[in-house]
Amino acid sequence: MKGDSRNSRRPILGLLSAAALAALAGQATAQTLMPYYDTFEDHTNNQTIIGANGWLALTNIYAVGTNTGPYTYTNACGLPFPTSNHNVVVKLDTENSSVSNCFSYGATTPTNVWVDNMIQFVMSPDEDARGVITNDNKIQLAYYVNTNGNPVFLHSARWFDTEEWEYRATNVFSTVSDVTIPTGAWARVTVTMDYKSDNVRNHKYFRIAFNGHTVTSDLAYALPLNADPPSATGTYFVCANFQTATGLKLNSVNFSGTGHLDDYKVEGDAAPQIAIIAAIWSDGASGDTRGGWITPGLLVYVNSGGGTNFSIGANTYWSYTNLVVNGAPQTPTNLLAFNNVTSNQFFAAYFAADRTTNRIPHWWLAEQNSGWTNDFNAAASGDPDGDGLLTWEEYLASTDPNDSNSVFRIIEFTTQDNGTNYTIRWPTASIDPVFGGIPFLVLRTDNLTNESWPVAGTVPRAVGISQFSDAPPPASNPVFYRVAVTNTTQ
């Protein structure tokens, strides 16, 4: 079963496994060193994450970036990364397989491993999800959301066999009835794997929280875990597959099913890490990096009490105009220092395109003809292809100023369905991303003596042949159309 096109959506499952690493078909299995962080913001729309940052799957289409949001979710318990802008998330659609990331601890196995991420679940009947989970005896924890919106997770229920004088355990599913996740909502899932606290029996435990609510149960235990036996009714559950996975440690996190994933992190016992998150705005567009650069990167972690420096600069034909640090405007500087950092930090650098007197960006003119860089104003006012449109007009119309055949005009008018559908078409050559939200306007009138032409509709800008269909058109005849452009949404 796959995707919406078949009217079936498999539940998204989170699977934390402890097993010897096994290569996926045709792929070498890599180990990602902890700590590990991925906001997915470095991916473009429909770009696969497979092969990047340690992600593995049988095919690239199982997990792709999508920016069809915006994803401005918030959460009362906070977020894995301290930012409200989520321009790219991961769309999961894994058929009957999974998307995985495999981890290495380095020289020392940590006492705890934290896995924290945001998930947009697809609700699932219990029988659909559990069949997938129970087929793998190396899973230490698995979770999903049932059709009532309640999280469900797999763990072991442990008991002591007085005849054999040893602990035994059975895998069970527990439902978190006091947490409800609405359909389509994002949820924060935070897991703590505890591998060393029980140094008496060497049992492995975990804690799990949904939207900041740490699950408590009479099937779980309280600290100290090395008591014999530990106190019942707590927050530490025995890992699933008590017999087969108890001697192993988490080395793989897997996601299976249909849904969305974002802001993913896996950490061990290293010193507490503080996030410094940067953003680049170009001509008012968040995440648009054409205007400038920030090094060493847009997401940097430092130890609590530590610090680091960021270099900030504008690209050619752009100017560095504004700087905002933790919500407060600052004087733009090329060297931004953070010292004695004890909480997450955020800053944004703003860049504006250098423009001519009639507001045409220098970078666009330079792309059209490198010789125009000697006098941008003169270039904007010229007509090098002789088609009657000045270069600045071609910029607004998204046509090519060097091609006389690329003219902002209606090139085709057709009638269909016995005159009940009129279609007009016109060419588009190049688009400034700033115009992404500014569509073409299609105007229509049945009286050429009217000074005002009502708007019949709008058409998003796209390179190629743009078209507008009027179905049904006005009953009056004749009907006249024209297409208009503007550089503002107002």
Buried (B, 14 or more C-beta within 10 A) or exposed (E): EBBEEEEEBBBBBBBBBBBEEEEBEEEEEBBBEBBBBBBBBBBEEEBBBBEBBBBBBBBEBBBBBBBEBEBEBEBEEEBBBBBEBBBBBBBBBBBEBBBBBBBEBEEEEBEBBBBBBBBBBBBBEBEBBBEBBBEBEBBBBBBBBBEEBBBBBBBBBBEEEEEEEEBEBEBEBBEBEEBBBEEEBBBBBBBBBBBBBBEEBEBBBBBBBBBEBEBBBEBBBBBEBBEEEBEEEBBBBBBBBBEBBBEBBBBBBBBBBBBBBBBBBBBBBEEEBBBBBBBBBBBEBEBBBBBBBBEEEBBBBBEEEBBBEBEBBBBEBBBBBBBBBEEEEEEBBEEBEBEEBEEBBBBBBBBBBBBBEBEBBBBBBBEBBEEBEEEBBEBBBBBBBEBEBBBBBBBBBBBBBBBBEBBBEBEEEEEEEEEEBBBBBBBBBBBBEBBEEBBBBBBBBBEEEEEEBEEBEEBEBEEEEBBBBBEEBEEEEEBEBBBEBEEEEE
